[in-house]
Amino acid sequence: MRAPQEGRTHVTGDGVLVELRVAGGDTVGELVSLTTWLQSQRELQGRVRAVTRTPGSEELGGGVELLTVALGSGGVGVVLARAVTVWLTNRKSDVSITVTSENRSVTVEAKRVADALPLLEEVLRHETAPGDEA
């Protein structure tokens, strides 16, 4: 697990977008699983989007590269941190998630999930849309 690092995020009409990238194991299957899990969380419904990469010259379409989650007021960052932690706890393969917010980035591994929640909450705690107060 890596300590929080400087990151990036995008501000849109949906609020502040945090990026989630999955590595290890069956990346496509793990991204599908993570997407399904996050979209099933009541507070995250309508906030999770899959981002596809540009297809290569030999490909018919681009695969899903990462997920974005729109954060706003009401503690959505804490909900996301807890949902990611629970999802990682249930992984059987060696998978990791990199969460990138406006100012920081952290990579959390499934095999070290006990350390995940405090780090994720630290990265996501203050990420709100401009003008929104948590």
Legacy VTK file of the C-alpha trace (Angstrom):
# vtk DataFile Version 3.0
C-alpha trace
ASCII
DATASET POLYDATA
POINTS 134 float
0.000 0.000 0.000
1.310 3.406 -0.916
0.889 6.544 1.136
-1.304 9.300 -0.308
0.356 11.173 -3.151
-0.492 14.251 -5.173
-3.401 13.550 -7.510
-5.861 15.048 -9.940
-9.577 15.281 -10.385
-12.078 16.907 -12.689
-14.860 19.333 -11.804
-18.001 18.982 -13.908
-21.701 19.692 -13.586
-21.868 16.495 -11.522
-19.396 17.828 -8.941
-15.858 16.695 -8.217
-14.954 13.453 -10.006
-12.675 11.012 -8.233
-10.936 8.338 -10.339
-10.737 4.655 -9.361
-8.371 2.289 -11.183
-8.166 -1.461 -10.595
-4.996 -3.522 -11.112
-4.226 -7.203 -10.677
-6.274 -10.333 -11.178
-8.878 -10.228 -13.953
-8.920 -6.441 -14.344
-12.052 -6.348 -16.524
-13.944 -8.719 -14.240
-12.828 -6.797 -11.156
-13.892 -3.461 -12.709
-17.325 -4.935 -13.512
-17.605 -6.253 -9.963
-16.551 -2.925 -8.443
-18.946 -0.991 -10.690
-21.854 -3.254 -9.748
-20.999 -3.013 -6.042
-20.657 0.782 -6.015
-23.846 1.290 -8.034
-25.724 -0.880 -5.521
-24.858 1.535 -2.706
-27.813 3.853 -2.205
-25.737 6.998 -1.615
-23.623 6.340 -4.733
-26.424 5.577 -7.183
-26.181 7.813 -10.247
-22.655 8.932 -9.286
-20.566 6.042 -10.699
-19.476 6.058 -14.353
-17.222 3.768 -16.374
-14.653 5.547 -18.560
-13.532 3.736 -21.697
-10.175 4.113 -23.329
-9.706 4.953 -26.996
-9.650 1.729 -29.033
-6.393 0.711 -30.692
-6.130 0.455 -34.475
-6.753 -3.321 -34.316
-9.637 -3.137 -31.787
-13.375 -2.852 -32.387
-13.978 -0.828 -29.252
-12.235 0.566 -26.206
-12.325 -1.285 -22.905
-13.221 0.207 -19.561
-10.125 1.883 -18.186
-11.333 3.369 -14.908
-14.367 4.471 -12.924
-15.252 7.973 -11.857
-17.417 8.834 -8.883
-19.022 12.260 -8.561
-18.664 13.591 -5.039
-20.692 16.395 -3.552
-22.044 17.298 -0.164
-23.372 14.933 2.439
-20.336 12.742 3.117
-20.276 10.865 -0.194
-16.481 10.534 0.106
-16.822 8.604 3.371
-19.498 6.370 1.818
-17.180 5.685 -1.125
-14.229 4.902 1.190
-16.295 2.401 3.165
-17.787 0.797 0.043
-14.331 0.330 -1.527
-13.017 -1.155 1.734
-15.867 -3.681 1.937
-15.415 -4.602 -1.736
-11.667 -5.169 -1.232
-12.350 -7.325 1.827
-14.349 -9.732 -0.348
-11.718 -10.125 -3.084
-10.124 -13.530 -3.482
-7.424 -12.418 -5.944
-4.535 -10.016 -5.415
-6.179 -6.843 -6.610
-5.469 -3.210 -5.827
-7.390 0.015 -6.304
-5.871 3.428 -6.894
-8.165 6.250 -5.809
-7.222 9.681 -7.120
-8.828 12.824 -5.743
-8.102 16.470 -6.451
-5.042 16.667 -4.244
-4.015 13.092 -3.480
-3.795 9.540 -4.708
-3.594 6.303 -2.737
-3.236 2.670 -3.809
-4.804 0.042 -1.569
-4.260 -3.711 -1.917
-6.877 -6.344 -1.034
-4.347 -8.260 1.056
-3.751 -5.176 3.228
-7.342 -4.002 3.489
-7.140 -3.444 7.257
-5.159 -0.268 6.534
-7.457 0.897 3.739
-10.315 2.758 5.412
-8.263 5.444 7.211
-6.199 6.153 4.084
-9.226 6.306 1.779
-11.142 8.529 4.192
-8.140 10.859 4.405
-7.935 11.143 0.614
-11.698 11.620 0.113
-12.726 13.527 3.253
-12.595 17.066 1.886
-13.493 16.415 -1.730
-16.741 18.267 -2.401
-18.111 20.173 -5.325
-17.369 23.921 -5.357
-19.996 25.691 -3.279
-21.112 22.487 -1.507
-20.464 22.082 2.177
-20.409 18.623 3.785
LINES 1 135
134 0 1 2 3 4 5 6 7 8 9 10 11 12 13 14 15 16 17 18 19 20 21 22 23 24 25 26 27 28 29 30 31 32 33 34 35 36 37 38 39 40 41 42 43 44 45 46 47 48 49 50 51 52 53 54 55 56 57 58 59 60 61 62 63 64 65 66 67 68 69 70 71 72 73 74 75 76 77 78 79 80 81 82 83 84 85 86 87 88 89 90 91 92 93 94 95 96 97 98 99 100 101 102 103 104 105 106 107 108 109 110 111 112 113 114 115 116 117 118 119 120 121 122 123 124 125 126 127 128 129 130 131 132 133
